[in-house]
Amino acid sequence: MLAQVPWRWVITIQRSTKLKEQLDSGLPYQTLDITTEAKDRFIKRVKAFLPEQFATESVIQFCGPSGADAVEAAIKLAKQTTGRNTMFAFRGAYHGMTNGTMGMMGNLGTKARRTGLMSDVHFMPFPYSLRCPFGLGGDAGAKQSIRYIERLLNDDEAGIMKPAAIIVEPVQGEGGVIPAPAFWLKELRRICDEHEILLILDEIQCGVGKTGYRFAFEEAGISQIFFVFLKRLAVVCQCRSLYSTKRSIHGMLANIRAHSAVTN
């Protein structure tokens, strides 16, 4: 008889049993900053799944139930940390449907129906042959994209303030399922390091294990990032989590304080 029971029924029963155990315990199961046994166990399991550096040096923030909430949290943390307001996004980008995330959306048809979206967002060219503004495509177009961003940041007459962060999807979703070349992500990381800009990687739509690695950014071998991705919690709820490297935040704050001390 057991052999005839669909496997998804078995999984549902197992999950329902765990849910009943949690409810019968009388302990809170929906908390903000209060640690519970279930929450602590979940965090440990997630950190064990992350790349080594994240597992040892990261902090986790539980945001709202949507991916846009995690991205909004990353935006706020970046602006608060750097003291800047400008954001760089990319053409073809999609990060959600809230005020801030729609302000960083590439699709004009969706944005045209809204007003009052987050301002001071500037769109950089994403490495995609069909939308290459330089008419090059391929690796040549990707390299030109990096040169464009680099020259813009070094130009005092560009009219654009240095951003708090650059946000990018290592694999664009709504833009057409377009993977960014690993060398391009490395160069983007280098630019952010040289200009003290935070880098936010949004892998919420990309998901886990879709590129040959657990996370798409791992192919580029980069670190010191804000990382947002989707993590499903059993069958009853979903949680998007914001990961940030402590050293990046603390180092950025130290640089800002040192600069303020010199200028003041």
C-alpha positions in Angstrom: 0.0 0.0 0.0 2.8 2.4 0.9 4.4 2.0 -2.5 1.2 3.3 -4.1 1.1 6.5 -2.0 2.3 9.5 -4.0 5.6 10.9 -2.7 4.2 14.4 -2.5 1.6 13.1 0.0 4.4 11.7 2.2 6.2 15.1 2.2 3.0 16.9 2.9 2.3 14.6 5.9 5.8 15.1 7.2 5.5 18.9 6.9 2.1 18.9 8.5 3.4 16.8 11.5 6.2 19.3 12.0 3.8 22.2 11.8 1.5 20.5 14.4 4.4 19.9 16.7 5.3 23.6 16.6 1.7 24.7 17.2 1.3 22.2 20.1 4.5 23.4 21.8 2.8 26.7 22.7 5.9 28.6 21.7 5.7 31.7 19.4 6.3 30.8 15.8 6.1 34.3 14.2 8.5 36.7 15.8 10.6 39.7 14.7 13.9 39.9 16.7 13.1 37.2 19.2 15.0 34.0 18.7 13.1 30.7 18.8 14.4 27.2 18.5 12.9 26.8 15.1 14.3 30.1 13.8 17.7 29.3 15.2 17.7 25.9 13.6 16.7 27.4 10.3 19.4 30.1 10.3 22.1 27.5 11.1 20.9 25.3 8.2 20.8 28.2 5.8 24.3 29.4 6.8 25.6 25.8 6.3 24.3 26.0 2.7 26.0 29.3 1.9 29.5 29.7 0.5 32.2 29.5 3.2 32.8 33.2 3.6 29.1 33.9 4.0 28.7 31.1 6.5 31.3 32.6 8.8 31.1 36.4 8.1 27.5 37.1 7.2 24.5 38.4 9.1 20.9 37.6 8.1 17.9 39.8 8.1 14.4 38.5 7.8 12.4 40.9 5.6 8.8 40.8 4.5 7.1 38.0 2.5 8.2 39.3 -1.0 11.5 39.5 -2.8 10.9 43.3 -3.2 11.0 43.6 0.6 14.5 42.1 0.7 15.7 44.4 -2.1 14.2 47.4 -0.4 16.0 46.5 2.8 19.3 46.3 0.9 18.7 49.7 -0.7 18.0 51.3 2.7 21.0 49.6 4.3 23.3 50.8 1.5 22.0 54.3 1.6 22.3 54.5 5.4 25.8 53.0 5.4 27.3 55.2 2.7 25.3 58.4 3.3 24.6 58.6 -0.5 21.2 58.5 -2.2 22.0 57.6 -5.8 21.5 54.0 -7.1 22.8 52.3 -10.2 20.7 49.6 -11.8 20.8 48.0 -15.3 18.8 48.0 -18.4 16.4 45.1 -18.5 16.4 44.8 -14.7 13.6 43.6 -12.5 13.7 43.7 -8.8 10.1 43.9 -7.7 6.9 45.9 -7.7 7.4 48.3 -4.8 8.1 52.0 -5.0 11.9 51.5 -4.8 12.2 48.4 -6.8 10.0 49.7 -9.6 12.2 52.7 -9.7 15.1 50.3 -10.7 13.0 48.4 -13.3 14.0 48.4 -16.9 10.6 47.7 -18.4 9.0 51.0 -19.4 5.5 49.6 -20.1 5.0 48.7 -16.4 6.6 51.9 -15.0 4.5 54.1 -17.3 1.4 53.3 -15.2 3.0 54.6 -12.0 4.2 57.9 -10.7 6.4 59.0 -7.8 8.8 56.0 -8.0 12.2 56.2 -6.2 14.3 58.9 -7.9 18.0 59.3 -8.5 18.3 55.9 -10.2 20.6 55.6 -13.2 20.6 52.7 -15.7 23.8 51.2 -16.9 24.2 48.9 -20.0 23.8 45.2 -19.2 26.0 42.8 -21.2 23.4 41.5 -23.7 24.0 41.4 -27.5 20.4 42.2 -28.5 20.4 45.4 -26.4 24.0 46.4 -26.6 24.0 50.2 -26.9 27.5 50.2 -28.4 26.5 47.9 -31.3 29.1 45.3 -30.3 27.6 42.5 -28.4 29.4 39.5 -27.0 32.5 39.9 -24.8 33.4 43.1 -26.6 30.1 44.7 -25.6 30.5 43.5 -22.0 33.9 45.0 -21.8 32.7 48.3 -23.2 29.9 48.3 -20.6 32.5 48.1 -17.9 34.6 50.9 -19.5 31.4 53.0 -19.7 30.6 52.6 -16.0 34.2 53.2 -15.1 34.6 56.4 -17.1 31.3 57.7 -15.9 32.4 57.3 -12.2 35.7 59.0 -13.0 34.2 62.0 -14.8 33.5 65.1 -12.7 31.3 66.5 -15.4 29.1 63.4 -15.8 26.3 65.0 -13.8 25.7 61.8 -11.8 26.6 61.5 -8.2 28.5 58.5 -6.9 25.9 55.8 -6.0 25.4 54.2 -2.7 25.2 50.8 -4.4 25.1 49.1 -7.7 22.4 46.4 -7.9 22.5 43.7 -10.6 21.0 40.3 -11.3 23.8 37.8 -12.1 21.1 36.2 -14.3 18.5 38.7 -15.5 15.0 37.2 -15.2 12.2 39.4 -16.7 14.8 40.9 -19.1 15.1 37.6 -20.9 17.0 35.0 -18.8 20.3 36.6 -19.5 23.4 35.5 -17.6 26.1 38.1 -17.0 29.6 36.9 -17.9 31.8 35.9 -14.9 34.6 38.3 -16.0 32.0 41.1 -16.2 30.9 40.5 -12.6 34.5 40.4 -11.4 35.2 43.8 -13.1 32.0 45.2 -11.6 33.3 44.1 -8.2 36.6 45.8 -8.8 35.0 49.0 -9.8 32.9 49.0 -6.6 36.0 48.4 -4.5 37.9 51.2 -6.1 35.0 53.7 -5.7 33.8 52.4 -2.3 30.4 51.5 -3.7 28.4 48.6 -2.3 27.4 45.8 -4.6 23.9 44.2 -4.4 23.3 40.9 -6.1 19.7 40.0 -6.7 19.2 36.2 -7.3 15.6 36.0 -6.2 14.2 35.1 -9.6 17.3 33.1 -10.6 16.8 30.8 -7.6 19.3 28.2 -6.3 21.3 25.6 -8.3 20.2 26.8 -11.8 23.7 27.7 -13.2 25.9 24.8 -12.2 26.6 26.4 -8.8 24.4 26.8 -5.8 24.4 30.6 -6.4 25.0 32.2 -9.8 27.6 34.7 -8.4 29.9 31.9 -7.3 31.2 31.4 -10.8 32.8 34.8 -10.7 34.5 34.1 -7.3 33.4 37.5 -5.9 32.7 38.4 -2.3 32.0 41.4 -0.1 28.4 41.8 -1.4 24.8 42.2 -0.3 23.0 39.1 -1.5 19.3 38.7 -1.7 17.6 35.4 -2.7 14.4 33.4 -2.3 14.2 30.8 0.4 11.0 28.8 0.7 10.0 27.8 4.3 8.2 24.5 4.1 4.7 24.9 2.5 3.1 27.5 4.8 5.2 30.6 4.2 8.1 32.1 2.2 11.0 34.2 3.4 13.3 36.4 1.4 16.6 37.0 3.3 19.1 39.8 3.0 22.7 38.7 3.4 25.5 41.2 4.0 29.2 40.8 4.8 30.1 42.4 8.2 33.5 43.3 7.0 32.2 45.3 4.1 29.8 47.3 6.2 32.3 47.9 9.0 35.1 48.8 6.5 32.8 51.2 4.7 31.8 52.9 7.9 35.5 53.2 8.9 36.3 54.8 5.6 33.5 57.3 5.9 34.5 58.3 9.4 38.2 58.7 8.4 37.2 60.9 5.4 34.9 63.0 7.6 37.7 63.5 10.1 40.1 64.7 7.4 37.6 67.0 5.7 36.4 68.5 9.0 
